[in-house]
Amino acid sequence: MSRQSSDREYHPVFGGFASGLAYRILEAGYRLQIPRMFAALLLISLSGIAIFFLTSWIAHLALRHWHESAIRREN
């Protein structure tokens, strides 16, 4: 039995076949595709910032009426 190699590897910890922005960053680094690597790095950074602001906004909407850290004080 011979095993054929393929470009797609299975990573059970990371949820399936190699895909996603983190995989693209690693793949571009190995293949010395520096512009692609920085484009993926920029996209993953912007995604992280967007997720942060989205969760902050959701927390503000959920907590603004009753949590003391969200209520403005009138001093």
C-alpha distances in whole Angstrom, upper triangle without the diagonal:
4,7,10,13,16,20,20,19,20,23,24,27,28,27,24,23,24,28,31,34,33,29,31,33,31,29,32,33,29,30,34,35,38,40,37,37,40,40,38,40,43,41,40,44,46,43,44,48,48,46,49,52,51,51,54,55,54,55,59,59,58,61,63,66,66,64,67,64,64,68,70,73,77,79
4,6,10,13,16,17,17,18,21,23,26,26,26,23,21,22,25,29,31,30,27,28,30,28,25,28,29,26,26,30,31,34,36,34,33,37,37,35,37,40,39,38,41,43,41,42,46,46,44,47,50,49,49,52,54,53,54,57,58,57,59,62,65,65,63,65,63,63,66,69,72,75,77
4,6,10,13,14,13,14,17,19,22,23,22,19,17,18,22,25,28,27,23,25,27,24,22,25,26,23,23,27,28,31,33,30,30,34,34,31,33,36,35,34,37,39,37,38,42,42,41,43,46,45,45,48,50,49,50,54,54,53,56,58,61,61,59,62,59,59,63,65,68,71,73
4,6,10,11,12,14,17,19,22,22,22,19,16,17,20,23,26,25,21,22,25,22,20,23,24,21,21,25,25,29,30,28,27,31,31,29,31,34,33,32,35,37,35,37,40,40,39,42,44,43,44,47,48,48,49,52,53,52,55,57,60,60,58,61,58,58,62,64,67,70,72
4,7,8,9,12,15,18,20,20,20,17,14,14,17,20,22,21,18,19,21,18,16,19,20,17,17,21,22,25,27,24,24,28,28,25,27,31,29,29,32,34,32,33,37,37,36,39,41,41,41,44,46,45,47,50,50,50,52,54,57,58,56,58,55,55,59,61,64,67,69
4,5,7,10,14,17,19,18,18,14,11,11,14,17,19,19,15,16,19,17,14,17,19,16,16,20,20,23,24,21,21,25,25,22,25,28,26,26,29,31,29,31,34,34,33,36,39,38,38,41,43,42,44,47,47,47,49,52,55,55,53,56,53,53,56,58,61,64,66
4,6,10,13,16,18,16,16,13,10,9,11,14,16,16,12,12,15,13,10,13,15,13,13,16,16,19,21,18,18,21,21,19,21,24,23,22,26,27,26,27,31,31,30,33,35,35,35,38,40,39,41,44,45,45,47,49,52,53,51,53,50,50,53,55,58,61,63
4,7,10,13,15,13,13,10,6,6,8,12,15,14,11,12,15,13,11,14,16,15,15,19,18,21,22,18,18,22,21,18,21,24,22,21,25,26,24,26,29,29,28,31,33,32,33,36,37,37,38,41,42,42,44,46,49,50,48,50,48,47,51,53,56,59,61
4,6,10,12,11,11,8,6,6,9,13,15,14,11,13,15,13,12,16,17,15,16,20,20,22,24,20,19,23,23,20,21,24,23,21,25,27,25,25,29,29,28,30,33,32,32,36,37,36,38,41,41,41,43,46,49,49,47,49,47,46,50,52,55,59,60
4,6,9,9,8,6,5,6,10,13,16,15,12,15,17,15,15,18,19,18,19,23,23,25,26,22,21,24,24,21,22,25,23,21,25,27,24,25,29,29,27,29,32,31,31,34,36,35,36,39,40,39,41,44,47,47,45,47,45,45,48,51,54,57,59
4,5,5,6,6,6,7,10,12,15,13,11,14,16,14,14,18,19,18,20,23,23,24,26,22,21,23,23,20,21,24,22,20,23,25,22,22,26,26,24,27,30,29,28,31,33,32,33,37,37,37,38,41,44,44,42,44,42,42,46,48,51,54,56
4,6,5,6,8,10,12,14,17,15,14,17,19,17,18,22,22,21,24,26,26,28,29,25,24,26,26,22,23,26,24,21,24,26,23,23,27,27,25,27,30,29,28,31,33,31,32,36,36,35,37,40,43,42,40,43,41,41,44,47,50,53,55
4,6,8,10,11,13,14,16,14,13,17,18,16,18,21,21,21,24,26,26,27,28,25,23,25,25,21,21,24,22,19,22,24,21,21,24,25,22,24,27,26,25,28,30,29,29,33,34,33,34,37,40,40,37,40,37,38,42,44,47,50,52
4,6,8,8,9,10,12,10,10,14,15,14,15,18,19,19,21,23,23,24,25,22,20,22,21,18,18,21,19,16,19,21,18,18,22,22,19,22,25,24,23,26,28,27,28,31,32,31,33,36,39,38,36,39,36,36,40,42,45,49,51
4,7,8,9,10,13,13,12,15,17,16,17,20,21,21,23,26,25,26,26,23,22,24,23,19,20,23,20,18,21,22,19,19,23,23,20,23,26,24,23,27,28,27,28,31,32,31,33,36,39,39,37,40,37,37,41,43,46,50,52
4,6,8,10,14,13,12,14,17,16,16,19,21,20,22,25,24,25,26,22,21,24,23,19,21,23,21,19,22,24,21,21,25,25,23,25,28,27,26,30,31,30,31,34,35,34,36,39,42,42,40,43,41,40,44,46,49,53,55
4,6,9,13,13,10,12,15,14,13,17,19,18,19,22,21,23,24,20,19,22,21,18,20,22,20,19,22,24,21,22,26,25,24,27,29,28,28,31,33,32,33,36,37,36,39,41,44,44,43,45,43,42,46,48,51,55,57
4,7,10,9,6,9,12,11,10,13,15,14,15,18,18,19,20,17,16,19,18,15,17,19,17,16,19,21,19,20,24,24,22,25,28,27,27,30,32,31,33,36,36,36,38,41,44,44,42,45,42,41,45,47,50,53,55
4,7,8,6,7,10,11,10,12,15,15,16,18,17,18,18,14,14,17,15,12,14,17,14,13,17,18,16,17,21,21,20,23,25,24,25,28,29,29,30,33,34,34,36,38,41,42,40,43,40,39,43,45,48,51,53
4,6,5,6,9,10,11,12,14,16,16,18,16,17,17,13,12,14,13,9,11,13,11,10,13,14,12,14,17,17,16,19,21,21,21,24,26,25,27,30,31,31,33,35,38,39,37,39,37,36,39,41,44,47,49
4,5,5,6,9,10,10,12,14,15,16,14,14,14,11,9,11,10,6,8,10,8,6,10,12,10,12,15,15,15,18,20,20,21,23,25,25,27,29,30,31,33,34,38,38,37,38,35,35,38,40,43,46,48
4,5,5,6,9,10,11,13,14,15,14,14,15,12,10,11,11,8,8,11,10,8,11,13,12,12,16,17,16,18,21,21,22,24,26,26,27,30,31,32,33,35,38,39,37,38,35,35,39,40,43,46,48
4,5,5,6,8,10,11,12,14,13,14,15,12,10,13,13,9,11,14,13,11,14,16,15,16,19,20,19,22,24,24,25,27,29,29,31,33,34,35,36,38,42,42,40,42,39,39,42,44,47,50,52
4,5,5,6,8,10,10,12,10,11,12,8,7,10,10,7,9,12,11,10,14,15,15,16,19,20,20,22,24,25,26,28,30,30,32,34,35,36,37,39,43,43,41,43,40,39,43,44,47,50,52
4,6,5,6,9,10,10,9,9,10,8,5,8,9,6,7,10,10,9,12,14,14,15,18,19,19,21,24,24,25,27,29,30,31,33,35,36,37,39,42,43,40,42,39,38,42,43,46,49,50
4,5,5,6,9,10,10,11,13,10,8,11,12,10,10,14,14,13,15,18,17,18,21,22,22,24,27,27,28,30,32,32,33,36,37,38,39,41,44,45,42,44,41,41,44,45,48,51,53
4,5,5,6,8,8,10,12,9,8,12,13,10,12,15,15,15,17,20,19,20,23,24,24,26,29,29,30,32,34,34,36,38,39,40,42,43,47,47,45,47,44,43,47,48,51,54,56
4,5,5,6,5,7,8,6,5,9,10,9,10,13,14,14,16,19,19,20,23,24,24,26,28,29,30,32,34,35,36,38,40,41,42,44,47,48,46,47,44,43,47,48,51,54,55
4,5,5,6,7,10,9,6,9,12,11,11,14,15,15,17,20,20,21,23,25,25,27,29,30,31,33,35,36,37,39,41,41,43,44,48,48,46,47,44,43,47,48,51,54,55
4,6,8,10,13,11,10,13,15,14,14,18,19,18,20,23,23,24,26,28,28,30,32,33,34,36,38,38,40,42,43,44,45,47,51,51,49,50,47,46,50,51,54,57,58
4,6,8,11,10,10,13,15,14,15,18,19,19,21,24,24,25,27,29,29,31,33,34,35,37,39,40,41,43,45,45,47,49,52,53,50,52,49,48,52,53,56,59,60
4,6,9,9,8,11,13,13,14,17,18,19,20,23,24,25,27,28,29,31,33,34,35,37,38,40,41,43,44,45,47,48,52,52,50,51,48,47,51,52,54,57,58
4,6,6,6,9,10,11,12,14,16,17,18,20,21,23,25,26,27,29,31,32,33,35,36,38,39,41,42,43,45,46,50,51,49,50,46,46,49,50,53,55,57
4,5,5,6,9,10,10,12,14,15,16,18,20,21,23,24,26,27,29,30,32,33,35,36,37,39,41,42,43,44,48,49,47,48,44,44,47,47,50,53,54
4,5,5,6,9,10,10,12,14,15,16,18,20,21,22,24,26,27,28,30,32,33,34,36,37,39,40,42,43,46,48,45,47,43,42,46,46,49,51,53
4,6,5,6,8,10,11,12,14,15,16,18,20,21,22,24,26,27,29,30,31,33,34,36,37,39,40,41,45,46,44,45,42,41,45,45,48,51,52
4,5,5,6,9,10,11,12,14,15,17,18,20,21,23,25,26,27,29,30,32,33,35,36,37,39,40,44,45,42,44,40,40,43,44,47,49,51
4,5,5,6,9,10,10,12,14,15,16,18,20,21,23,24,26,27,28,30,31,33,34,36,37,38,42,43,41,42,38,37,41,41,44,47,48
4,5,5,6,9,10,11,12,14,15,16,18,20,21,22,24,26,27,28,30,31,33,34,36,37,40,42,40,41,38,37,40,40,44,46,48
4,5,5,6,8,10,10,12,14,15,16,18,20,21,22,24,26,27,28,30,31,33,34,35,39,40,38,40,36,35,39,40,43,46,47
4,5,5,6,9,10,11,12,14,15,17,19,20,21,23,24,26,27,29,30,32,33,34,38,39,36,37,34,33,37,38,41,43,45
4,6,5,6,8,10,11,12,14,15,17,18,20,21,22,24,26,27,29,30,31,32,36,37,35,36,33,32,35,36,39,41,43
4,5,5,6,9,10,10,12,14,15,16,18,20,21,22,24,26,27,28,30,31,34,36,34,35,32,31,34,35,38,41,43
4,6,5,6,9,10,10,12,14,15,16,18,20,21,22,24,26,27,28,30,33,34,32,34,30,29,33,34,37,40,42
4,5,5,6,9,10,11,13,14,16,17,18,20,21,23,25,26,27,28,32,33,30,31,28,27,31,32,35,37,39
4,5,5,6,9,10,11,12,14,15,16,18,20,21,22,24,26,26,30,31,29,31,27,26,29,30,33,36,38
4,5,5,6,9,10,10,12,14,15,16,18,20,21,22,24,25,29,30,28,30,27,25,29,30,33,36,38
4,5,5,6,9,10,11,12,14,15,16,18,20,21,22,24,27,28,26,27,24,23,27,28,31,34,36
4,5,5,6,9,10,11,12,14,15,16,18,20,21,22,25,27,24,26,22,21,25,25,29,31,33
4,5,5,6,9,10,11,12,14,15,16,18,20,21,24,26,24,26,22,21,24,25,29,31,34
4,6,5,6,8,10,10,12,14,15,16,18,19,23,24,22,24,21,20,24,25,28,31,34
4,5,5,6,9,10,11,12,14,15,16,17,21,22,20,21,18,17,21,22,25,28,30
4,6,5,6,9,10,10,12,14,15,16,19,21,19,20,17,16,19,20,24,26,29
4,5,5,6,9,10,11,12,14,15,18,20,19,21,18,16,20,21,25,28,30
4,5,5,6,8,10,10,12,14,17,18,16,18,16,15,18,20,24,27,29
4,5,5,6,9,10,10,11,15,16,14,16,13,12,15,17,20,23,26
4,5,5,6,9,10,10,14,15,14,16,14,12,15,16,20,23,25
4,5,5,6,9,10,13,14,14,16,15,12,15,18,21,24,27
4,5,5,6,8,11,12,10,13,11,10,13,16,19,22,25
4,5,5,5,9,11,10,12,10,7,10,12,16,19,22
4,6,6,8,10,11,13,13,10,12,14,18,20,24
4,6,8,9,9,12,12,10,12,15,18,21,25
4,6,6,5,9,8,7,9,12,15,18,21
4,6,6,8,8,5,6,9,13,15,19
4,6,9,10,7,7,10,13,15,18
4,6,9,8,7,11,13,16,19
4,6,6,7,10,12,15,18
4,5,5,8,9,13,15
4,6,8,10,13,15
4,6,9,13,15
4,6,10,12
4,7,9
4,6
4
